[in-house]
Each structure stands twice: as C-alpha cells, then as structure tokens.
C-alpha cells in the first residue's frame, strides 16, 4: 500500500513538472485584449517576450495590428517597425510606445534614420491610423492600422525595448536577444520567420586580431623572456625570440586596435566605454614597450635596474589588462560559447606551463647559487 502511494505521488509530481512550465510559458493564442478585439493571425516573436497580432484586409492593403510586450514596467519603451531595407535598425519605419510624464501610455510613429535616432515623432513611408498604446498587467501594447503598399505585404520586421530616464529614451541593450529582434513577416499568408544574431565581419576580425595578439602572443613573449633566459644554452636566442614575439603581437595588436577605431566611427550611437578605454591604455603601454627597446641600457649600466623595473611593470600590467579586455570583448561580441571556452582553455594552459616553469627555473637558480657558494668556499680554503 505504501509503495503504491509513493508511486502515485511521484507520478503526480512528474506530471506537475511537465505541465506547469507549459502553462506558464505565454503564447499569442488565447490572449484576450481589454477591448475584446479579435485577430485572425498572430506570432510568438522569438525574443524579448513579445507578440504580434494582425488582421489583413487585401481589398485595401491595410492591416490592423497589435504589438504586445509582456513584463514591461512604466519606465519601459517598446518599438515595433517594418524595414523594407533590411533586417536592421537603420531604415526602420517604427511605432514607439511609452508612458509620458503624466504616466499615461502614449504612442507615435518615428522613422529610424541612424544608429543614434532622435526618437521624436515623424511621418513614416506609409500611413498609420487608429494609433494608440495601452498598459495592463505588465503588458505594453501598441494598436495601429497600417496602410501598406504592395512591397510591404511581405517585408522585414524589427522590434525593440529599452528603459527611460524621466522623459529621455535610454539606448537599448546590446545583448544577443536585442540583436536578434529581427525577422520577416507576410501579412497575407500569416508567415513569420525569425532573424538571426548578426555579427559583422569587422567585429570578428577585430576580435580575432586582438585575441591572438594581446591575449596569446604577448603572454608567450613574456614567458620566453622570463624562463628561457635561465638556460645558458638559450642565450642570446631567448632575447631575439622574445623581441620577435612581442613585435609580432604589437603589429597584429595595432591592426586590431585600428579595426576597433573603425568600428567606433561606423557606430556613433554605440559606445563600449570600458572596452575602449582599456584598448587605448593597452596601445599606449605597448608603444612604450617598443620605444623602451630602443633605449635599453647595457647590462652593466647604472640605470639598467630602473629600466628593468619599468619594463617588467609595464609588461605585466599589459598582460593583465589584455586578458580583462578580451573577456570584455567576448561579452560585447557574444559569439558561440565554445570560443570563450577555447580562449579560457588557452589561458589556463599557458598559466599551468608558467607555473611549472616558475618552479623548475627557481630550482635551477637555487642550485646554481648553492654551487657557486660551495665553489667560493672551496677556493677560499685552498688559499
């Protein structure tokens, strides 16, 4: 009897675990609007917990639409747009909804003509009527009638969300969900297709160049200088290897830095202040290191000690900042997780090799000191 009861309780628990998430997950089907308006077509948009509803009227090429964003607060702005020029923000013919200074939901049209849009009211390339916004139970909804042209019956759609500071619109986040909020829509057939997270080739080039230069070659160059010079057989080869490795890292790093500047000039409305400032600091440090090689005193010069302190301090600071900034870049670029894991694996591997070499070279150094001390003592006795 007890065993049967346990089996029944376990079955009920499993059933709840399966059914509850399905019940919690919202879909466009079955939603009832406060105005009791009914739509014949709807789509669960893939990101930003948003939904689109519409009725298409082929006789006059118009569409009654409702865009619903769930989980919105009173300081959230939302936008939905058609963009015949592509799956992107620039060129979007947008409808914006937010709470005005009086706390009342408001909506108006605004064309997006740049990466730093004014978000001010403006006419679109097509007419919009019956425009209003509604807020209820965390849902911010845009209602409108679109007077389409034949080229807009099947086109691209874009949607977005952000926060407000008073009456000012803050830029939206650049997370993968925000960058994937694009797709296509066919008002006539009811078909919608999700877009993909777009990453420009320039960003990929920028990321690869900097990861290889600052993140791999620079640490390797320091390891060569620190550990190979302990072995007498490697002198002076270690110096030339060190210089070659660091010079290559600098050249590739400057190329990566240049692509970063180009990306910044091409995206005036998008700023990554921390990543940019660290990048500028790294460029300055690396340039100082290159210049320091030209001013390197001879080993027996009285200023050589101070030069060594300066050279080593800037070098280690560069490595630390490089690794920090590469992870900043990963967060911005948001590539597949495997690339971040691969780089982490490389850093762990280099760190493990450095730890082993640190122990091994110290053993060699201590043995040499002990041998030198013994030889000095023996020579003293012989005298």
C-alpha positions as a Python dict, from the first residue, in 0.01 Angstrom:
ca = {
    (1, 'X'): (0, 0, 0),
    (2, 'X'): (280, 241, 99),
    (3, 'X'): (473, 159, -215),
    (4, 'X'): (167, 228, -433),
    (5, 'X'): (113, 562, -259),
    (6, 'X'): (475, 665, -322),
    (7, 'X'): (443, 568, -687),
    (8, 'X'): (126, 775, -723),
    (9, 'X'): (284, 1080, -555),
    (10, 'X'): (593, 1052, -776),
    (11, 'X'): (375, 1032, -1089),
    (12, 'X'): (179, 1339, -983),
    (13, 'X'): (499, 1533, -916),
    (14, 'X'): (639, 1445, -1258),
    (15, 'X'): (312, 1545, -1424),
    (16, 'X'): (322, 1882, -1248),
    (17, 'X'): (683, 1940, -1353),
    (18, 'X'): (592, 1872, -1715),
    (19, 'X'): (268, 2066, -1726),
    (20, 'X'): (346, 2375, -1518),
    (21, 'X'): (623, 2519, -1742),
    (22, 'X'): (398, 2473, -2045),
    (23, 'X'): (120, 2655, -1869),
    (24, 'X'): (348, 2937, -1755),
    (25, 'X'): (505, 2995, -2098),
    (26, 'X'): (294, 3255, -2275),
    (27, 'X'): (183, 3233, -2635),
    (28, 'X'): (-15, 3467, -2857),
    (29, 'X'): (-301, 3220, -2885),
    (30, 'X'): (-579, 3261, -2634),
    (31, 'X'): (-487, 3613, -2522),
    (32, 'X'): (-786, 3839, -2471),
    (33, 'X'): (-747, 4212, -2520),
    (34, 'X'): (-931, 4454, -2293),
    (35, 'X'): (-1113, 4598, -2595),
    (36, 'X'): (-1221, 4244, -2693),
    (37, 'X'): (-1058, 4297, -3030),
    (38, 'X'): (-1004, 3969, -3216),
    (39, 'X'): (-718, 3899, -3456),
    (40, 'X'): (-709, 3618, -3710),
    (41, 'X'): (-328, 3586, -3718),
    (42, 'X'): (-61, 3610, -3452),
    (43, 'X'): (303, 3527, -3397),
    (44, 'X'): (513, 3447, -3090),
    (45, 'X'): (818, 3661, -3158),
    (46, 'X'): (1132, 3463, -3067),
    (47, 'X'): (1297, 3714, -2831),
    (48, 'X'): (1211, 3992, -2585),
    (49, 'X'): (885, 3816, -2475),
    (50, 'X'): (686, 3992, -2744),
    (51, 'X'): (388, 3900, -2961),
    (52, 'X'): (236, 4035, -3280),
    (53, 'X'): (-131, 4011, -3383),
    (54, 'X'): (-294, 4127, -3706),
    (55, 'X'): (-593, 4124, -3940),
    (56, 'X'): (-503, 4175, -4306),
    (57, 'X'): (-750, 4335, -4547),
    (58, 'X'): (-645, 4260, -4906),
    (59, 'X'): (-913, 4483, -5056),
    (60, 'X'): (-730, 4800, -4946),
    (61, 'X'): (-389, 4657, -4847),
    (62, 'X'): (-434, 4753, -4481),
    (63, 'X'): (-356, 4562, -4165),
    (64, 'X'): (-485, 4611, -3812),
    (65, 'X'): (-201, 4518, -3579),
    (66, 'X'): (-131, 4483, -3210),
    (67, 'X'): (221, 4451, -3075),
    (68, 'X'): (232, 4322, -2716),
    (69, 'X'): (539, 4332, -2493),
    (70, 'X'): (499, 4138, -2167),
    (71, 'X'): (688, 4208, -1846),
    (72, 'X'): (708, 4580, -1918),
    (73, 'X'): (723, 4845, -1648),
    (74, 'X'): (611, 5207, -1652),
    (75, 'X'): (963, 5320, -1744),
    (76, 'X'): (991, 5081, -2041),
    (77, 'X'): (975, 5194, -2400),
    (78, 'X'): (895, 4950, -2679),
    (79, 'X'): (905, 4980, -3055),
    (80, 'X'): (785, 4772, -3347),
    (81, 'X'): (874, 4851, -3705),
    (82, 'X'): (874, 4746, -4067),
    (83, 'X'): (1201, 4786, -4253),
    (84, 'X'): (1194, 4726, -4629),
    (85, 'X'): (1570, 4798, -4649),
    (86, 'X'): (1684, 4504, -4435),
    (87, 'X'): (1680, 4328, -4100),
    (88, 'X'): (1836, 4617, -3912),
    (89, 'X'): (1754, 4925, -3709),
    (90, 'X'): (1855, 5191, -3958),
    (91, 'X'): (1578, 5246, -4211),
    (92, 'X'): (1306, 5110, -3983),
    (93, 'X'): (961, 5266, -4001),
    (94, 'X'): (881, 5240, -3631),
    (95, 'X'): (593, 5281, -3392),
    (96, 'X'): (705, 5373, -3041),
    (97, 'X'): (512, 5328, -2715),
    (98, 'X'): (598, 5452, -2366),
    (99, 'X'): (449, 5625, -2060),
    (100, 'X'): (458, 6004, -2085),
    (101, 'X'): (540, 6241, -1798),
    (102, 'X'): (182, 6208, -1673),
    (103, 'X'): (212, 5830, -1655),
    (104, 'X'): (-26, 5776, -1947),
    (105, 'X'): (63, 5526, -2224),
    (106, 'X'): (147, 5711, -2542),
    (107, 'X'): (233, 5602, -2896),
    (108, 'X'): (355, 5773, -3209),
    (109, 'X'): (542, 5697, -3531),
    (110, 'X'): (914, 5769, -3568),
    (111, 'X'): (1144, 5686, -3862),
    (112, 'X'): (1485, 5546, -3762),
    (113, 'X'): (1738, 5712, -3989),
    (114, 'X'): (2062, 5649, -3798),
    (115, 'X'): (2223, 5449, -3519),
    (116, 'X'): (2156, 5746, -3288),
    (117, 'X'): (1789, 5814, -3359),
    (118, 'X'): (1612, 6115, -3208),
    (119, 'X'): (1307, 5902, -3122),
    (120, 'X'): (1096, 6208, -3194),
    (121, 'X'): (758, 6192, -3374),
    (122, 'X'): (777, 6178, -3751),
    (123, 'X'): (593, 6052, -4057),
    (124, 'X'): (666, 5705, -4194),
    (125, 'X'): (692, 5592, -4555),
    (126, 'X'): (336, 5458, -4523),
    (127, 'X'): (29, 5587, -4345),
    (128, 'X'): (-68, 5477, -3996),
    (129, 'X'): (-408, 5537, -3836),
    (130, 'X'): (-601, 5434, -3523),
    (131, 'X'): (-275, 5452, -3329),
    (132, 'X'): (-288, 5410, -2952),
    (133, 'X'): (-100, 5248, -2663),
    (134, 'X'): (-234, 5051, -2370),
    (135, 'X'): (-77, 4924, -2048),
    (136, 'X'): (-233, 4646, -1843),
    (137, 'X'): (-87, 4390, -1601),
    (138, 'X'): (268, 4446, -1724),
    (139, 'X'): (170, 4431, -2093),
    (140, 'X'): (258, 4737, -2302),
    (141, 'X'): (55, 4714, -2624),
    (142, 'X'): (60, 4912, -2946),
    (143, 'X'): (-258, 4918, -3158),
    (144, 'X'): (-250, 5059, -3511),
    (145, 'X'): (-385, 5029, -3863),
    (146, 'X'): (-114, 5012, -4129),
    (147, 'X'): (-193, 5131, -4482),
    (148, 'X'): (55, 4922, -4674),
    (149, 'X'): (191, 4925, -5024),
    (150, 'X'): (228, 4608, -5228),
    (151, 'X'): (601, 4592, -5146),
    (152, 'X'): (526, 4591, -4772),
    (153, 'X'): (287, 4296, -4768),
    (154, 'X'): (589, 4071, -4720),
    (155, 'X'): (882, 4251, -4561),
    (156, 'X'): (1118, 4269, -4264),
    (157, 'X'): (1005, 4343, -3912),
    (158, 'X'): (1209, 4477, -3621),
    (159, 'X'): (1113, 4516, -3256),
    (160, 'X'): (1299, 4651, -2957),
    (161, 'X'): (1276, 4755, -2593),
    (162, 'X'): (1463, 4988, -2361),
    (163, 'X'): (1431, 5196, -2049),
    (164, 'X'): (1357, 5562, -1985),
    (165, 'X'): (1513, 5821, -1758),
    (166, 'X'): (1234, 6067, -1699),
    (167, 'X'): (1125, 6171, -2047),
    (168, 'X'): (1452, 6062, -2213),
    (169, 'X'): (1488, 5736, -2405),
    (170, 'X'): (1790, 5533, -2299),
    (171, 'X'): (1965, 5329, -2570),
    (172, 'X'): (1855, 4967, -2575),
    (173, 'X'): (2087, 4693, -2452),
    (174, 'X'): (2315, 4511, -2696),
    (175, 'X'): (2256, 4160, -2564),
    (176, 'X'): (2209, 3872, -2807),
    (177, 'X'): (1829, 3894, -2765),
    (178, 'X'): (1825, 4263, -2854),
    (179, 'X'): (2039, 4200, -3160),
    (180, 'X'): (1821, 3907, -3269),
    (181, 'X'): (1494, 4100, -3258),
    (182, 'X'): (1450, 4095, -3636),
    (183, 'X'): (1268, 3875, -3881),
    (184, 'X'): (1028, 3871, -4175),
    (185, 'X'): (651, 3889, -4190),
    (186, 'X'): (396, 3817, -4461),
    (187, 'X'): (66, 3981, -4369),
    (188, 'X'): (-122, 3793, -4640),
    (189, 'X'): (-9, 3436, -4564),
    (190, 'X'): (44, 3485, -4191),
    (191, 'X'): (400, 3355, -4210),
    (192, 'X'): (677, 3496, -3992),
    (193, 'X'): (1041, 3391, -3993),
    (194, 'X'): (1286, 3473, -3715),
    (195, 'X'): (1608, 3650, -3800),
    (196, 'X'): (1949, 3562, -3662),
    (197, 'X'): (2200, 3741, -3442),
    (198, 'X'): (2406, 3940, -3688),
    (199, 'X'): (2774, 3990, -3623),
    (200, 'X'): (2967, 4194, -3874),
    (201, 'X'): (3286, 4056, -4026),
    (202, 'X'): (3471, 4365, -3898),
    (203, 'X'): (3382, 4271, -3541),
    (204, 'X'): (3504, 3917, -3600),
    (205, 'X'): (3831, 4042, -3746),
    (206, 'X'): (3872, 4285, -3456),
    (207, 'X'): (3812, 4009, -3204),
    (208, 'X'): (4046, 3755, -3365),
    (209, 'X'): (4333, 4003, -3412),
    (210, 'X'): (4319, 4121, -3052),
    (211, 'X'): (4274, 3776, -2901),
    (212, 'X'): (4578, 3644, -3090),
    (213, 'X'): (4800, 3947, -3026),
    (214, 'X'): (4721, 4077, -2679),
    (215, 'X'): (4575, 3755, -2546),
    (216, 'X'): (4819, 3488, -2670),
    (217, 'X'): (5139, 3626, -2825),
    (218, 'X'): (5202, 3886, -2553),
    (219, 'X'): (5188, 3634, -2265),
    (220, 'X'): (5403, 3391, -2463),
    (221, 'X'): (5661, 3663, -2524),
    (222, 'X'): (5684, 3737, -2152),
    (223, 'X'): (5716, 3366, -2071),
    (224, 'X'): (6003, 3335, -2319),
    (225, 'X'): (6186, 3626, -2157),
    (226, 'X'): (6126, 3510, -1802),
    (227, 'X'): (6205, 3142, -1834),
    (228, 'X'): (6431, 3075, -2136),
    (229, 'X'): (6699, 3317, -2026),
    (230, 'X'): (6760, 3097, -1721),
    (231, 'X'): (6909, 2835, -1952),
    (232, 'X'): (7259, 2940, -2055),
    (233, 'X'): (7232, 2747, -2380),
    (234, 'X'): (6939, 2973, -2482),
    (235, 'X'): (7142, 3293, -2452),
    (236, 'X'): (7108, 3516, -2657),
    (237, 'X'): (6844, 3330, -2860),
    (238, 'X'): (6580, 3394, -2592),
    (239, 'X'): (6612, 3770, -2643),
    (240, 'X'): (6555, 3752, -3017),
    (241, 'X'): (6260, 3515, -2969),
    (242, 'X'): (6115, 3750, -2709),
    (243, 'X'): (6158, 4054, -2933),
    (244, 'X'): (6013, 3874, -3234),
    (245, 'X'): (5710, 3751, -3038),
    (246, 'X'): (5639, 4090, -2882),
    (247, 'X'): (5693, 4277, -3209),
    (248, 'X'): (5452, 4043, -3390),
    (249, 'X'): (5199, 4087, -3111),
    (250, 'X'): (5235, 4466, -3134),
    (251, 'X'): (5189, 4478, -3511),
    (252, 'X'): (4884, 4249, -3502),
    (253, 'X'): (4751, 4437, -3198),
    (254, 'X'): (4780, 4771, -3375),
    (255, 'X'): (4582, 4625, -3665),
    (256, 'X'): (4316, 4508, -3419),
    (257, 'X'): (4317, 4847, -3249),
    (258, 'X'): (4269, 5013, -3588),
    (259, 'X'): (3968, 4796, -3670),
    (260, 'X'): (3826, 4892, -3330),
    (261, 'X'): (3859, 5261, -3413),
    (262, 'X'): (3687, 5199, -3747),
    (263, 'X'): (3403, 5013, -3577),
    (264, 'X'): (3362, 5304, -3336),
    (265, 'X'): (3347, 5563, -3614),
    (266, 'X'): (3093, 5349, -3805),
    (267, 'X'): (2872, 5315, -3494),
    (268, 'X'): (2844, 5663, -3338),
    (269, 'X'): (2542, 5566, -3129),
    (270, 'X'): (2703, 5258, -2974),
    (271, 'X'): (2972, 5302, -2710),
    (272, 'X'): (3161, 5050, -2500),
    (273, 'X'): (3347, 5293, -2278),
    (274, 'X'): (3533, 5041, -2060),
    (275, 'X'): (3645, 4827, -2354),
    (276, 'X'): (3756, 5135, -2549),
    (277, 'X'): (3948, 5292, -2261),
    (278, 'X'): (4132, 4969, -2180),
    (279, 'X'): (4216, 4930, -2550),
    (280, 'X'): (4364, 5280, -2567),
    (281, 'X'): (4566, 5214, -2250),
    (282, 'X'): (4698, 4888, -2395),
    (283, 'X'): (4807, 5061, -2714),
    (284, 'X'): (4993, 5326, -2513),
    (285, 'X'): (5163, 5066, -2290),
    (286, 'X'): (5265, 4851, -2588),
    (287, 'X'): (5405, 5155, -2772),
    (288, 'X'): (5608, 5250, -2464),
    (289, 'X'): (5747, 4895, -2454),
    (290, 'X'): (5857, 4915, -2817),
    (291, 'X'): (6024, 5252, -2757),
    (292, 'X'): (6187, 5113, -2441),
    (293, 'X'): (6371, 4853, -2652),
    (294, 'X'): (6536, 5136, -2845),
    (295, 'X'): (6651, 5299, -2520),
    (296, 'X'): (6760, 4982, -2340),
    (297, 'X'): (7080, 5045, -2138),
    (298, 'X'): (7363, 4792, -2141),
    (299, 'X'): (7354, 4525, -1867),
    (300, 'X'): (7628, 4697, -1663),
    (301, 'X'): (7482, 5048, -1696),
    (302, 'X'): (7385, 5219, -1369),
    (303, 'X'): (7031, 5287, -1498),
    (304, 'X'): (6970, 4929, -1614),
    (305, 'X'): (6799, 4835, -1283),
    (306, 'X'): (6545, 5116, -1318),
    (307, 'X'): (6486, 5026, -1681),
    (308, 'X'): (6419, 4664, -1581),
    (309, 'X'): (6166, 4772, -1317),
    (310, 'X'): (5987, 4992, -1569),
    (311, 'X'): (5995, 4733, -1847),
    (312, 'X'): (5868, 4448, -1629),
    (313, 'X'): (5597, 4658, -1461),
    (314, 'X'): (5452, 4783, -1789),
    (315, 'X'): (5478, 4433, -1938),
    (316, 'X'): (5286, 4257, -1662),
    (317, 'X'): (5026, 4537, -1648),
    (318, 'X'): (4976, 4497, -2022),
    (319, 'X'): (4911, 4122, -1987),
    (320, 'X'): (4657, 4170, -1708),
    (321, 'X'): (4470, 4443, -1896),
    (322, 'X'): (4485, 4239, -2218),
    (323, 'X'): (4310, 3939, -2067),
    (324, 'X'): (4049, 4160, -1896),
    (325, 'X'): (3975, 4341, -2221),
    (326, 'X'): (3948, 4023, -2426),
    (327, 'X'): (3677, 3897, -2192),
    (328, 'X'): (3510, 4238, -2223),
    (329, 'X'): (3518, 4183, -2598),
    (330, 'X'): (3363, 3839, -2562),
    (331, 'X'): (3074, 3991, -2368),
    (332, 'X'): (3023, 4254, -2638),
    (333, 'X'): (3062, 4029, -2941),
    (334, 'X'): (2866, 3749, -2774),
    (335, 'X'): (2997, 3467, -3000),
    (336, 'X'): (2924, 3099, -2954),
    (337, 'X'): (3022, 2990, -2604),
    (338, 'X'): (3282, 2749, -2740),
    (339, 'X'): (3512, 3038, -2846),
    (340, 'X'): (3518, 3183, -2496),
    (341, 'X'): (3584, 2835, -2358),
    (342, 'X'): (3867, 2779, -2608),
    (343, 'X'): (4036, 3104, -2510),
    (344, 'X'): (3989, 3025, -2141),
    (345, 'X'): (4150, 2686, -2205),
    (346, 'X'): (4448, 2854, -2376),
    (347, 'X'): (4497, 3092, -2081),
    (348, 'X'): (4473, 2805, -1831),
    (349, 'X'): (4725, 2605, -2037),
    (350, 'X'): (4970, 2898, -2053),
    (351, 'X'): (4920, 2962, -1682),
    (352, 'X'): (4991, 2597, -1598),
    (353, 'X'): (5306, 2597, -1815),
    (354, 'X'): (5419, 2921, -1649),
    (355, 'X'): (5365, 2772, -1301),
    (356, 'X'): (5569, 2463, -1386),
    (357, 'X'): (5848, 2669, -1543),
    (358, 'X'): (5849, 2902, -1245),
    (359, 'X'): (5917, 2613, -1009),
    (360, 'X'): (6169, 2448, -1243),
    (361, 'X'): (6370, 2765, -1311),
    (362, 'X'): (6382, 2857, -943),
    (363, 'X'): (6522, 2513, -869),
    (364, 'X'): (6792, 2574, -1131),
    (365, 'X'): (6870, 2921, -993),
    (366, 'X'): (6893, 2799, -633),
    (367, 'X'): (7119, 2511, -735),
    (368, 'X'): (7348, 2747, -923),
    (369, 'X'): (7370, 2975, -620),
    (370, 'X'): (7446, 2680, -396),
    (371, 'X'): (7714, 2555, -637),
    (372, 'X'): (7867, 2900, -669),
    (373, 'X'): (7872, 2937, -292),
    (374, 'X'): (8039, 2595, -250),
    (375, 'X'): (8300, 2673, -511),
    (376, 'X'): (8378, 3003, -343),
    (377, 'X'): (8413, 2830, -9),
    (378, 'X'): (8645, 2562, -152),
    (379, 'X'): (8858, 2821, -325),
    (380, 'X'): (8884, 3011, 0),
    (381, 'X'): (9008, 2702, 188),
    (382, 'X'): (9266, 2624, -82),
    (383, 'X'): (9408, 2970, -48),
}
